[in-house]
């Protein structure tokens, strides 16, 4: 998914540029927020895959700067009517739990299915240390793993899932979490973040 030397296979959501703020550094894909506009980076934006996936096993590593926030978003529908990736795609939260205020919300910590389901146990490493992630989406089954631990399991698209969405901030976007395939996204939340060893297997 990422060869460590180029941004081939990736582009900015709803923008075919490769995002100048996303830099290749020492085999990583690094968001360098030198200049910010609101909560995102000038020259940044969420990076999405050229390819779409339905059933997949994703593996990658990430680390954040102190107080940082990012996310891995999946089943993203890229269309001009959607302003952001998270208007359609669910997110595995990436966060510095020790320093970012979002960690006060029990569904906004690192490893959580953002604003929907809390993860457990808490296995995230401190800021500036590498974390190992696996996301397995197979038919209606979803599993998150963080640093070798299974931290979250859920069933997608059933009545309970629809109830979770209806009780979340995403209820205002009627197409959120309804797509069964889509692009993968790495979120630009205006904070310094690094990704590496991004691999995916179709299931």
N, C-alpha and C positions, 0 to 999 in steps of 0.2 A: 504493500500500500504506500510505502514511503521508502525511497532508496537511500536516504541520508545525504544526498547530494543535490537534489532538485525538487521542485514542487510539481513535477509531472504527475498528472492524474488528479490534481486538486485545483480548485478555483474559489474565488469569493462568492458567497451566496448571492444569486441574482446579479452577478457582475462577473464577466469572463476574465477579469484581471487576476493575477496571481497574488495580489495583496502585498504591496511593498513592505509593510510593517511585519509581515511574516518572513523571517529570515532563516537561512540555512546556516547553522553554526555547530561545528563539531559533531556532525551526524544527527543533529536534532532539528526539528521544526520549531522555531522560537518566535513568539510574538514579542516584539520590541515596542512598547507603547511610549515612544518618545514624545508624541503629541496626542492629546485626547480631545474628543468632541463628545460632550455628554458622558456616557458610560462606555463608549467604544473608542477604538484607536483610529486616528487619521491614517489612511493607507492600509487599514486592517479590514475588519469584518469577519464573520464566521467563515472558516474554510470548509468547503464541502467536496466530497468525492465526485469525480466525473461519472463513476459507475453507481448504479442503484443496487441495493441488496434486499432480499426478503428474509430468508433463513440463513443465519451466519454465526460464526464464532470469531469475535474480534479480540485481539490481544494488543496491548500497547503499554508504554511506560510514560508517566508524566511527573513533572515537578513544578512547583509554584514558587514565586518570590514571597516574602513575608507579607501576610495579609491578603494574599491573592485569591482570585475567583475565576473559574472557567467551567467548562462542561463538555461532555461527549454526548452528542444528540444523534438520534437514529430515526429511521423511517421518515426522513425529511422530504417533503414535497417542495420542489423548487419551482415556483411560479410567481410572476409579478404581483399577483393578488395577495401574496403572503409577504409581509414586511420583514419577518424574522424567521429563522430556522425553527425556533421554539413555538411558533404558531401552529405547527403540525407535528413536530417530532418530540417525543419524550426525552428526558435528559438524565444522564448519570452526573450528579453534581461533583465538581472538583473544587476543593476549598481548603484554605488554611484554617482548620477548625480552632486552632489556638488563638488566632488573631483577628479573624474576620467576623463582623457582627452577625452575619447570616447564620452562624453556627448556633445562635440562641434559639433558632427555630428547629424543632426536632425533625423536620422533613427537608432541611436545607443544608445538612452536613455532607462532608465528603462521602461519596458512595451511595447517598440516598437517590432514589428515583424522585427527582426534584419536585417538591410540593405535593407529592402523591403518597410515597411510602418511605418510612424510615428504614435504614439499613442497620444490621447488627451482626456481629460485634463491630466496634469501632477499631479499625486496623490501619487507619491512615497514618503516614509518617509525618514528621515535622516539616515545615517549609524548607525548601532547598534540598530535600532528599527525594530520591526517585521512588515512585509508587508503581506497582504492577497491577494492571487492570485486565479483566476479561469480561466481556459482555456476550452472552449467548442468547440469541433470539431464534427459537425454532418452533415454527407454527405458532401456537398460542402461548408457548412457554417462554418465560424470560428469567434469566439468572444473571446476577452481578457477582463478580469475585474481585477482591482487593487484597493484594499482598498475600495470596495463597489461601485466603479464606472465602468461603461462600457467605456473602453478607445479605443477599436479598433474592427472593424468588417470588414470582407473581404469574398470574394468568392474564394474558392480554385479551381485550375486546369482549369479555363476558359481562354479565350484569353488574358484578362487583366492580369491575374495571370502570364501567360507565359511571357508577356511583362515585368512585374515587375522583374521577375527572369533574363530575358535577359539583363536588364539594371543594374543588381546588380553584386557584387563580385562573386556570386554563378554561374554565367553563364559558368564558366570553368569546372563545374561538371555536366555533362549532366543528371544525375539521381537525382539531387537535387530537392526536393519538388515534385516528381512525384509519390511517393508511397502513397496509400490511407489507409494503416495501417502500424503499426510498433511499436517499443519500445519507451518508454519515457526515457529521459536522464536528469540527473542533471550534469551540466558542471563543470569540473575542469579547471579553468582559472588561477590557481596558487595563488588565493587569498582566504582568510579565509571567509567561508560562512556556514550558518546554515539553515537546512530545518526541518520542523516538521509538524505534523497533515496532512500528505499526504494521500489524499483519492481520489478515482476515482469511477465513476459510468458509466457502459456501457449504451449507448443510442440506 
